[in-house]
Amino acid sequence: MSGAAPAAAAPRGFGGRLRAVLAMIAFPHTLFALPFALFGTMLAAREATPPGWPGWRALALILGCLVTARSAAMAYNRLVDHRLDAENPRTAGRHLPAGLLSRAWVGGFVIVTATLFIALATLLGPLAGKLAPFALAWLLGYSHAKRFTVASHFWLGLSLAIAPIGAWVAVRGTLAGAPWLLAAAVLLWVAGFDLIYALQDAAFDRARGLYSLAARLGAQGALRLAALCHLGMLLALAGLGVQQGLGLPFHAGLALAAILLFWEHRVVRGGELARIDLAFFRLNSWVGVTVFAAGALAILLA
């Protein structure tokens, strides 16, 4: 999802290639899903002592699953899209089309991280282990979605929405009582900002016949749909706050998140592509952090 160009020189040695592949998959952007996974973890463990603490082992395994699943999915996306990336001026400088990494090396990285994800999920418990292959298949399937469905933005949203549900299963060992409203909020949040981000490639996607709502609807239509998604996210989170009895601290944080989302849409109004990085990489990342901080505070003060 990042269009940042890699360094010009091909990396050398295992360490150099590993650093290159982590740059290729924009590893720091794992933070987008992290707040909601942690929020789901705290909701699941809120009756523990102390409240919201699932234990170091469970927390480490949950974080390990999040990192390995996201890494496998992003590397697979770059592998599947390397020819399209080479044809797109915005992405032609990425590692694979620029020849800085080989497809074999990236494919090996996908296999290793996917295997680690399954192994870590299995250590979390029987249900987590059984569901992990299906979750992984969905995550990898996103890379093909734009080739056959305009719902690809929502496919990506559901991919990240798995995080809080997976955290719940990891702590509780069951899907019963899972925070589905939190998952719905994540789905709509991600779909909304992916619609905004996809505006950068709307002309390319349209020319190549790819299934992108940004290409189908145009800038104004995509921005309106993104705004509806983010409104739905806020409503889902408000419902979650009432359902879970999170009280004033959570709803105050939700109000701040709403302001950030409003600001995000203001900076890209009119389809101003030059400002998408500000909306996507800065403001949007703070939305997740704000919601988590408000939820964590509400749980700890309960």
N, C-alpha and C positions, 0 to 999 in steps of 0.2 A: 504494500500500500504506500510505500515511500518511493519518491522518484529521485532521491539524492544520488548523484553520480559518484562512483568509487574513485579511488586514487588511480593514476595513470599506469603505475608500474605493477606488473604481475607479482603476486606474493610468492615467497620462497619458503619451503619447508612446511612441516605440519602446522607449527604455530602461526606462521604467516597466512596459510590457507584458512585456518580456523578463524583467525581474526577477520579475514576477508569475508567469509561466509556469514559471520555474525553481523558485519557491516551490511552485507547484501540483504539480510532479512530484517534490518533495522531493529536489532535486538532490544535496544532501550524502549521500543514501543510496546514491549510486553506489559508495560505499566498501564496500558489502556484497559486490559482485562483484570489486572491485579486488584484494584480497589473493590470490584464487585465480587471477586472470588473470596477476598477477605471478609467482606460484608456477609456473604452467604455462610462462611465459616463461623462468624460470630453469632449469627442468628441460630445456627444449628447447635452451638455450644453455650447458649446464653444461660442455661440452667446449670452449667458446670460451676466448679469452684476453683479459682475466681470466675465470675461471669465472663463469657466470651473467650475463654481460654481452652482450646482443645488438646493442649499438650504439644511439646516440641516435635515429637515424632510425626504426629498427624499433620502439623503445620508444615514441616519440612517436606513431607511427601506431597501435600497439596500444592505447594509452590513448585516442587519438582515436576509434577504432572502439568501444571500450567506452562512452565517454561519449555518442557520438551514437546508438548503438543503444539504449542504456538510455533516453535522453531521448525518442527517437521512440516507443518502446514505452510509456513511462509517459504521455506526452501523448495517445497514441492511446487508452490505457485510460481516461483521464479523459473523452475525447471520446465514446467508445462508451458509457460508463457514466453520462453526465451526467443522464439521466432517473432512473435508479435512485438516484444520489447525491442527487437533489432529494427523493426520497421517503423516504430513510433519515435519521432524525434525527441520526445520528452524522456524516454526510457532507454534510448540506444546506448547510453553510457553505462548502463548497469553491468555488473560483473560478468554474467554469462554472455550477452551479446558482444561485449567488449573483449571477450577472450581472456579475461583475467582469472577465471575459474573454469574447470572442465565440467561437463555434464556428469561424468562418472564420479567426480569428487562430491558434487552437490547431491547426486543420487545416493551416494554412500552416507552422507550426512543425514539425509531423510530417513534411510533405513535405521541408522543408529538411534536417532532421536525418537522415531516412532516405536522402536523396540523398547527403549528406556521408558517411554510413556506407559506402554502396556505393563511393563514390569513394576513400575512404581504404583500404578493404579491397582494392580493385583495385591500389592503389599497393604493397601488401604482397607481391603476387605473383599469378600466374595462378590457382592453386588457391584462394587466399583470395578473389579476385574472383569466381570461379565459385560458390563456396559461400555468399557473402554474401547474395544474394537469398533463398536458402532459409532461412538463419538469420533474416533479417529477417521473412520470412513466418511463421516459427514464433513469433517474439517478439510480433508483432502479433496472431497468432491466439489468444494467451493471453487477450486481452480478451474473446473470445467463448466461452471454454471453459466457464465456469460456467453457461452457458445450455443446455449439452447433455451434459456429462460430470462425474461426481464426481471424475475424475482431474485436475481443474483445478489442484490443489495441486502435483501432480507435473509437470504441464505447465509451471508456473512454475519448478519446480526444474530441469527440463531447459533452460529458457530461460537461467538463470544458469550451468548446467553447460557451456553452449556457450563461455563465456569462456576457461577454461583450454585447451580443445581449439583454439579459434580462435587463441590465443596460440602454441600449438605449431605450427599450420599457418603462422602468420606468420613464425616463425623458421626452421622446417625446410622449409617448402614441400611437405609431405606429411603424410598422416594416419598413415603407418607409424610404429609405436612410440609413438603418442600416449598420454598418461596417462589412460586410460579409468577407472582406479580413482579418480583425483582427480575426474573428471567425475561419477562415481557418488556420491562423497562429497558434492559440491556439490548434486547433485540431491536427495539425502536430507536434507541439512542445511536447504535452502530449503523443501522440502515440509513438514518437521517444524515449522519456525517459522511457516510460513504457516497450518498447521492451528491453531496456538495463536492467531495473530493473527485468524483467521477466526471465533473464538469470539465476538468482539464483535458480529458481524452474524448470528449463527446464527438468532436469532428472525426477523429480517427476511428472511433467505434462505429460511427454511422457509415463511414466509407468502407469499413471492413465487414459490415453486416452483423456486428456483434450485438448481443441483446443487452442493452444498457438503457435504463429509464432516463438517465441524463441525456442520452442521444435521442431517445424517442420523444421526450417531453420538452426539450430545450431548457435553457437556463432558468427562465422564470417558472416553468412548470415543475422542474426538479427542485427548485428552492421552495416552492409552495408545498410540495410533498414532503420535503425534509422538515419544514416547519410543522406540518401535521404530525409527522413521526415524533418530533421532539415534544410537542404538546401531549401526545399519547404517552410518552415516557414519563412526563411529569405527573400525569393523572394516575398512571400505574404505581409510581412511587408514593403518591399521596394515599392511594388505596392500601399500599403495603404498610405505610405508617399507621393507618387506622387499624388494619388487621392485626398488626404485631404490637399495638399499643406503645409506639415509640415516642409519642408525645411531642412537646414543644421543641426540644433541641433538634429533632429530626426535621420537623416541618420548617424551622428557621433555616436550617441548612439547605433544604429543598428550595426555599425562596431564593437563596443565594445562587443555587445551581440554575434556577430559572433566569436570573439576571445574566449569568454567564452565557446561557444558551441564546438569550435575546441579543447580547453583544455579538456572539458568533454569527448570527444571521445578519446583523447590521453590517458587519465588515465585508460580507460577500454579497450584499444586496446588489442587484443588477448584474450578477454573474461576474464580478470583478475577480478574475482568476489570479491576479498578482497577489491578492490578499488571502488566498485559500490556505497557505501555509500558516498564517497567523491564526485562522479559525481552527484548522485541523490539528496542528501540532502544539499549540499553546493553550488557547481558550478551552478547546474540547477536552484536553487532558485534565484540566482543572475541574471540569464537571464531575468526572469520576471520583477524583480525590475529595471533592467537597461532599458528595453524597456519602462516601465511605466514612469520612470524618464525622459527619452529622449522625449517621447510623451507629457508629462505634460509641460516640459520646452518649447517645440516647440509651444504648444497651448498658453501658457502664454505670450510668446514673440511675438506672431503674431499680 
